[in-house]
Amino acid sequence: MPDYIYPGVYVEESDPGVHPISGVSTSIAAFVGFAQAGRLAPTPITSFAEYAQIFDGFAPEEYLAHAVQGFFQNGGVRCYVLSLPREIKSDVSESNQSAVDITSPAGNLLVPLDALDEISIVCGPDEHAVAGMTAALVAHCEQHRDRIAILAAPLNDDLSNDPPEGAQSSFAAYYAPWVLVPDPTGGAALAAHPGGHIAGAMVRSDLEHGVWKVPANLPIRGIVGLTQQITAQQQLALSEQGINALRNFPEKGYLVWGARTTSQDPEWKYVNIRRYFSYLEKSIDQGTQWVVFEPNGEALWEQVRQSISNFLFNEWKSGALQGDKPEQAYFVRCDRTTMTQDDIDNGRLVCLIGVAALRPAEFVIFRIGQWTANATPPCP
């Protein structure tokens, strides 16, 4: 404590000992495809007018511009656009979309996205025009673990098959059918990859509710129809296949009517669960960087526990976690039960965190029976 040599008011700064953790953004997308102009490097875009100025608007029979326009129409606020060289364009069948990894030519095209730590959604609206691009988008997201790939079935696909092998991952969501958008030249409506519209709707849901909210039952803005009409009976089979349907409902309009990943693991079946855990992991990772090189002892462990607990308490208060009490929603352990002496001696701080994330009410069931006025209501 400093010496005070004369009467007066003194102001001091104090270290509260707790480092707050802030949630990372989940609203920035990256789009990969063919543009009429512009440089072949990720370019930040904040409006479709800006895209049209830099990339020269719409390109015939290509879908990047429609995806970016759909993104902003549906609530997107900021994205990156990566224009691809046209010489890689090819006729692609579903059979060669699988078994392609990040080291393939298609995967190497995505390397410029590696430096963009802020993106959380990746979409390739021209994915079916580049051999291996679908699988490369998924491999890219799996490698980074902080972003999800929005994919779509090929145009006019009969939807009788599961998503291709290279598209199956908890870091991927697969949608059908394609959307119909107005022709900018005034002609008949055009079919377009739905990824941009879905990405914008996801961002809108994140901003209005939170990334923990399932991105489904959301209006699709800026379209005039769908290339296929999917019935309730067809929807059941598609959900089991890991295909999220876009549907038209009377008086409701066009809605995103599914939010499953393509993963076979039931723990990671839902898009909001995958995205929410990516959000938590990245937020905690970035919010605890101050821990590196601090003395690895009880005082540090208490600070880490308190910082993470405060962050998760706020998540619970916002409605993102299950439970009537905080202890039902999450736990944070960072002590000698999570670390051995060898861990401590070798500079390893190990923290164990558990959260009870919310899962969507995908199947809402009302049981209705006749009940006479004098009867006693049954117990639930």
C-alpha positions as CSV (number, residue, x, y, z in Angstrom):
1,M,0.0,0.0,0.0
2,P,1.4,3.4,-0.9
3,D,2.2,6.0,1.8
4,Y,-0.3,8.9,2.0
5,I,1.5,12.1,3.0
6,Y,-1.3,14.6,3.1
7,P,-5.1,14.5,3.7
8,G,-7.3,14.1,0.6
9,V,-9.1,11.6,-1.7
10,Y,-7.0,8.9,-3.2
11,V,-8.0,6.6,-6.1
12,E,-6.3,3.2,-6.5
13,E,-6.7,0.4,-9.0
14,S,-7.2,-3.1,-7.7
15,D,-7.1,-6.5,-9.4
16,P,-10.3,-8.3,-8.7
17,G,-8.5,-11.7,-9.4
18,V,-11.3,-12.9,-11.8
19,H,-10.8,-12.6,-15.5
20,P,-14.2,-12.4,-17.3
21,I,-14.9,-14.6,-20.3
22,S,-16.8,-13.0,-23.2
23,G,-18.8,-15.1,-25.7
24,V,-17.3,-15.2,-29.2
25,S,-19.2,-14.1,-32.3
26,T,-21.1,-16.8,-34.3
27,S,-22.5,-14.4,-36.9
28,I,-19.7,-14.4,-39.6
29,A,-19.9,-16.7,-42.5
30,A,-17.6,-17.6,-45.4
31,F,-18.8,-18.3,-48.9
32,V,-16.7,-20.1,-51.5
33,G,-17.6,-20.2,-55.2
34,F,-17.4,-18.5,-58.6
35,A,-17.6,-14.8,-59.2
36,Q,-17.4,-12.7,-62.3
37,A,-14.6,-10.5,-61.0
38,G,-12.7,-9.8,-57.8
39,R,-9.5,-11.1,-56.4
40,L,-9.0,-14.8,-55.5
41,A,-8.6,-14.1,-51.7
42,P,-11.1,-13.9,-48.8
43,T,-12.8,-10.5,-49.0
44,P,-14.9,-9.1,-46.2
45,I,-18.4,-8.1,-47.3
46,T,-21.0,-6.2,-45.2
47,S,-23.8,-5.9,-47.8
48,F,-24.9,-7.4,-51.1
49,A,-24.4,-4.0,-52.8
50,E,-20.7,-4.2,-51.7
51,Y,-20.5,-7.7,-53.1
52,A,-22.0,-6.6,-56.5
53,Q,-19.5,-3.7,-56.7
54,I,-16.4,-5.9,-56.0
55,F,-17.4,-9.1,-57.7
56,D,-19.6,-7.7,-60.6
57,G,-22.9,-9.1,-59.5
58,F,-24.5,-12.3,-60.8
59,A,-22.8,-14.9,-63.0
60,P,-24.9,-17.1,-65.2
61,E,-25.5,-20.6,-63.9
62,E,-23.4,-20.0,-60.8
63,Y,-24.7,-19.6,-57.3
64,L,-22.2,-17.5,-55.2
65,A,-24.0,-14.2,-55.8
66,H,-27.4,-15.7,-55.0
67,A,-26.0,-17.2,-51.8
68,V,-24.5,-13.9,-50.6
69,Q,-27.7,-12.0,-51.5
70,G,-29.8,-14.6,-49.6
71,F,-27.4,-14.3,-46.6
72,F,-28.1,-10.6,-46.2
73,Q,-31.8,-10.9,-47.0
74,N,-32.2,-13.4,-44.2
75,G,-30.3,-11.5,-41.5
76,G,-26.6,-11.9,-42.2
77,V,-24.5,-9.0,-41.2
78,R,-20.9,-9.8,-42.3
79,C,-19.2,-12.5,-44.4
80,Y,-16.1,-13.3,-46.3
81,V,-16.2,-14.2,-50.0
82,L,-13.5,-16.5,-51.5
83,S,-13.7,-16.5,-55.3
84,L,-12.4,-19.6,-57.0
85,P,-10.5,-19.8,-60.3
86,R,-12.8,-21.0,-63.1
87,E,-10.4,-23.5,-64.5
88,I,-11.2,-25.9,-61.6
89,K,-14.9,-26.1,-62.6
90,S,-16.0,-29.5,-63.7
91,D,-19.0,-31.8,-63.9
92,V,-19.4,-33.5,-60.6
93,S,-21.4,-36.6,-59.6
94,E,-22.3,-37.6,-56.1
95,S,-19.9,-40.6,-56.3
96,N,-16.8,-38.5,-56.4
97,Q,-17.8,-36.2,-53.5
98,S,-16.8,-38.8,-50.9
99,A,-13.3,-39.8,-49.7
100,V,-11.8,-36.4,-50.4
101,D,-9.8,-34.8,-47.6
102,I,-8.2,-31.4,-46.8
103,T,-5.1,-32.3,-48.8
104,S,-6.9,-32.8,-52.0
105,P,-6.9,-30.0,-54.7
106,A,-10.4,-28.9,-53.5
107,G,-9.1,-28.9,-49.9
108,N,-6.1,-26.8,-50.9
109,L,-8.5,-24.2,-52.3
110,L,-9.8,-23.6,-48.8
111,V,-6.4,-22.8,-47.2
112,P,-7.0,-19.0,-47.4
113,L,-9.9,-19.6,-44.9
114,D,-7.5,-21.0,-42.3
115,A,-6.4,-17.6,-41.1
116,L,-10.0,-16.4,-40.6
117,D,-10.4,-17.3,-36.9
118,E,-13.7,-15.4,-36.7
119,I,-15.9,-17.4,-39.1
120,S,-18.4,-19.9,-37.7
121,I,-20.3,-20.9,-40.9
122,V,-18.8,-22.1,-44.2
123,C,-20.8,-22.6,-47.4
124,G,-19.8,-23.5,-50.9
125,P,-22.9,-22.6,-53.1
126,D,-21.0,-23.9,-56.2
127,E,-20.0,-27.1,-54.3
128,H,-21.4,-29.4,-57.0
129,A,-19.4,-27.8,-59.7
130,V,-16.0,-28.7,-58.2
131,A,-14.9,-32.3,-57.7
132,G,-14.4,-33.1,-54.0
133,M,-15.6,-29.7,-52.8
134,T,-18.4,-31.0,-50.5
135,A,-16.0,-33.3,-48.6
136,A,-13.3,-30.6,-48.6
137,L,-15.7,-28.2,-46.9
138,V,-16.5,-30.7,-44.2
139,A,-12.9,-31.7,-43.7
140,H,-12.0,-28.0,-43.3
141,C,-14.7,-27.5,-40.6
142,E,-13.6,-30.7,-38.8
143,Q,-10.0,-29.5,-38.8
144,H,-10.9,-26.2,-37.2
145,R,-13.8,-27.4,-34.9
146,D,-15.2,-23.9,-34.6
147,R,-17.3,-23.7,-37.7
148,I,-20.0,-25.8,-39.5
149,A,-20.5,-26.5,-43.2
150,I,-23.9,-25.8,-44.8
151,L,-24.3,-28.3,-47.6
152,A,-27.1,-29.0,-50.0
153,A,-28.2,-32.0,-52.1
154,P,-27.6,-31.7,-55.8
155,L,-30.3,-29.8,-57.8
156,N,-33.2,-32.1,-58.6
157,D,-31.8,-35.0,-56.6
158,D,-34.5,-37.5,-55.8
159,L,-33.4,-37.5,-52.1
160,S,-33.6,-41.3,-51.9
161,N,-30.1,-41.7,-50.6
162,D,-28.2,-40.5,-47.5
163,P,-25.8,-37.6,-47.8
164,P,-22.5,-38.9,-49.4
165,E,-19.9,-40.3,-47.1
166,G,-17.7,-37.2,-47.3
167,A,-20.6,-35.1,-46.1
168,Q,-21.3,-37.0,-42.9
169,S,-20.0,-35.2,-39.9
170,S,-21.2,-33.4,-36.8
171,F,-19.7,-30.3,-38.4
172,A,-22.0,-30.5,-41.4
173,A,-25.7,-29.9,-42.0
174,Y,-27.3,-31.0,-45.3
175,Y,-30.4,-29.4,-46.8
176,A,-32.9,-29.9,-49.6
177,P,-34.4,-28.9,-51.9
178,W,-33.0,-25.9,-53.7
179,V,-34.8,-22.5,-53.6
180,L,-36.3,-20.5,-56.4
181,V,-35.2,-16.9,-56.5
182,P,-36.2,-14.0,-58.7
183,D,-34.2,-13.6,-61.9
184,P,-32.2,-10.4,-61.7
185,T,-32.8,-9.9,-65.5
186,G,-36.5,-10.2,-65.1
187,G,-37.0,-13.7,-66.5
188,A,-38.5,-16.8,-64.9
189,A,-37.4,-17.7,-61.4
190,L,-34.0,-19.4,-61.0
191,A,-33.0,-22.4,-58.9
192,A,-30.3,-21.5,-56.4
193,H,-28.3,-23.4,-53.7
194,P,-30.1,-22.7,-50.4
195,G,-26.9,-22.4,-48.3
196,G,-26.7,-18.6,-48.2
197,H,-30.4,-18.2,-47.2
198,I,-30.0,-20.8,-44.4
199,A,-26.8,-19.2,-43.2
200,G,-28.5,-15.8,-42.9
201,A,-31.4,-17.4,-41.1
202,M,-28.9,-19.0,-38.6
203,V,-27.3,-15.7,-38.0
204,R,-30.7,-14.0,-37.4
205,S,-31.6,-16.7,-34.9
206,D,-28.2,-16.3,-33.1
207,L,-28.6,-12.6,-32.8
208,E,-32.3,-12.7,-31.7
209,H,-32.0,-15.7,-29.4
210,G,-28.6,-17.2,-29.1
211,V,-26.5,-19.9,-30.8
212,W,-28.0,-22.4,-28.4
213,K,-31.4,-22.0,-30.1
214,V,-32.1,-24.6,-32.8
215,P,-32.0,-22.9,-36.2
216,A,-35.3,-24.3,-37.5
217,N,-38.9,-23.2,-38.0
218,L,-37.3,-20.1,-39.5
219,P,-38.8,-18.1,-42.4
220,I,-36.8,-18.1,-45.6
221,R,-36.7,-14.6,-47.0
222,G,-36.1,-13.6,-50.6
223,I,-37.4,-16.7,-52.4
224,V,-40.4,-17.3,-54.5
225,G,-40.6,-21.1,-54.3
226,L,-38.8,-24.4,-53.9
227,T,-37.7,-26.8,-56.6
228,Q,-39.5,-29.6,-54.9
229,Q,-42.4,-29.9,-52.5
230,I,-41.7,-32.1,-49.5
231,T,-44.7,-33.7,-47.6
232,A,-44.9,-34.6,-43.9
233,Q,-44.5,-38.3,-44.8
234,Q,-41.3,-37.6,-46.9
235,Q,-40.0,-35.4,-44.0
236,L,-39.8,-38.4,-41.7
237,A,-37.6,-40.4,-44.0
238,L,-35.4,-37.4,-44.8
239,S,-34.8,-36.7,-41.0
240,E,-33.7,-40.2,-40.5
241,Q,-31.3,-39.8,-43.4
242,G,-29.8,-36.6,-42.0
243,I,-31.4,-34.3,-44.6
244,N,-33.0,-31.1,-43.4
245,A,-36.0,-30.2,-45.4
246,L,-37.1,-26.8,-46.6
247,R,-40.9,-26.7,-46.8
248,N,-43.8,-24.5,-47.8
249,F,-46.6,-24.3,-45.2
250,P,-50.0,-22.7,-45.9
251,E,-50.3,-19.3,-44.2
252,K,-46.7,-19.7,-42.8
253,G,-44.7,-19.6,-46.1
254,Y,-41.3,-21.1,-46.7
255,L,-39.5,-22.4,-43.6
256,V,-36.3,-24.2,-42.6
257,W,-37.9,-27.4,-41.2
258,G,-34.9,-29.3,-39.9
259,A,-31.8,-28.8,-37.8
260,R,-29.8,-32.1,-37.8
261,T,-26.2,-32.6,-38.5
262,T,-25.2,-35.5,-40.8
263,S,-23.4,-37.3,-37.9
264,Q,-24.4,-40.9,-36.9
265,D,-23.4,-40.1,-33.3
266,P,-26.7,-39.4,-31.4
267,E,-24.8,-37.0,-29.0
268,W,-24.1,-34.7,-31.9
269,K,-27.4,-35.1,-33.8
270,Y,-28.5,-31.5,-33.7
271,V,-27.0,-28.4,-35.4
272,N,-27.5,-26.2,-32.3
273,I,-25.7,-28.6,-30.0
274,R,-22.6,-28.8,-32.3
275,R,-22.5,-25.0,-32.8
276,Y,-23.1,-24.3,-29.1
277,F,-20.3,-26.5,-27.9
278,S,-18.0,-24.9,-30.5
279,Y,-19.0,-21.5,-29.2
280,L,-18.4,-22.6,-25.6
281,E,-15.0,-24.2,-26.4
282,K,-13.8,-21.2,-28.4
283,S,-15.0,-18.6,-25.8
284,I,-13.4,-20.4,-22.9
285,D,-10.2,-21.0,-24.9
286,Q,-9.9,-17.3,-25.8
287,G,-11.0,-16.1,-22.4
288,T,-8.4,-18.1,-20.5
289,Q,-5.3,-17.3,-22.5
290,W,-4.0,-15.2,-19.6
291,V,-3.4,-18.5,-17.7
292,V,-0.4,-19.5,-19.8
293,F,2.9,-19.2,-17.7
294,E,1.0,-18.3,-14.5
295,P,2.2,-20.2,-11.4
296,N,0.3,-23.6,-11.6
297,G,-1.1,-23.8,-8.1
298,E,-4.2,-23.6,-6.0
299,A,-4.6,-19.8,-6.4
300,L,-4.6,-20.1,-10.2
301,W,-7.0,-23.1,-10.2
302,E,-9.5,-21.1,-8.1
303,Q,-9.3,-18.1,-10.5
304,V,-9.9,-20.5,-13.5
305,R,-12.8,-22.2,-11.8
306,Q,-14.3,-18.8,-10.9
307,S,-13.9,-17.3,-14.4
308,I,-15.4,-20.3,-16.2
309,S,-18.2,-20.7,-13.6
310,N,-19.2,-17.0,-14.0
311,F,-19.3,-17.4,-17.8
312,L,-21.5,-20.6,-17.6
313,F,-23.7,-19.0,-15.0
314,N,-24.5,-16.2,-17.4
315,E,-25.2,-18.8,-20.1
316,W,-27.6,-20.6,-17.7
317,K,-29.3,-17.3,-16.8
318,S,-29.8,-16.6,-20.5
319,G,-31.7,-19.9,-21.0
320,A,-29.0,-21.7,-22.9
321,L,-28.7,-24.6,-20.4
322,Q,-31.0,-27.1,-18.6
323,G,-31.7,-27.2,-14.9
324,D,-33.6,-25.2,-12.3
325,K,-30.3,-24.5,-10.5
326,P,-26.8,-23.7,-11.7
327,E,-25.5,-27.0,-10.3
328,Q,-27.9,-28.8,-12.5
329,A,-26.7,-26.9,-15.6
330,Y,-23.0,-27.2,-15.4
331,F,-19.9,-28.0,-13.3
332,V,-16.3,-26.9,-13.4
333,R,-13.5,-28.8,-11.8
334,C,-9.9,-27.7,-11.7
335,D,-8.0,-29.2,-8.8
336,R,-6.0,-32.3,-7.8
337,T,-8.8,-34.5,-8.9
338,T,-8.3,-33.4,-12.5
339,M,-4.5,-33.2,-12.5
340,T,-1.9,-35.6,-11.4
341,Q,1.4,-34.5,-9.9
342,D,3.0,-35.4,-13.2
343,D,0.6,-32.9,-14.9
344,I,1.6,-30.2,-12.4
345,D,5.3,-30.9,-12.7
346,N,5.1,-30.7,-16.5
347,G,3.2,-27.5,-16.6
348,R,-0.2,-28.9,-17.5
349,L,-3.4,-27.3,-16.1
350,V,-6.3,-29.6,-16.7
351,C,-9.9,-28.3,-16.2
352,L,-13.0,-30.6,-16.5
353,I,-16.2,-28.9,-17.6
354,G,-19.6,-30.3,-18.1
355,V,-22.7,-28.6,-19.4
356,A,-26.3,-29.7,-19.8
357,A,-27.2,-28.3,-23.2
358,L,-30.8,-27.9,-24.4
359,R,-32.0,-30.2,-27.1
360,P,-34.9,-29.1,-29.4
361,A,-38.5,-30.3,-29.1
362,E,-38.3,-32.0,-32.5
363,F,-41.3,-34.2,-31.9
364,V,-44.2,-32.5,-30.0
365,I,-46.8,-35.0,-28.8
366,F,-50.2,-34.1,-27.3
367,R,-52.1,-37.0,-25.9
368,I,-55.8,-36.3,-26.1
369,G,-58.6,-38.3,-24.7
370,Q,-62.3,-37.9,-23.7
371,W,-62.9,-36.7,-20.2
372,T,-66.3,-36.3,-18.5
373,A,-67.0,-33.3,-16.3
374,N,-67.3,-35.5,-13.2
375,A,-64.1,-37.4,-13.7
376,T,-60.9,-36.8,-11.9
377,P,-58.1,-35.6,-14.2
378,P,-55.4,-38.3,-14.5
379,C,-52.0,-37.7,-12.9
380,P,-49.3,-36.7,-15.3
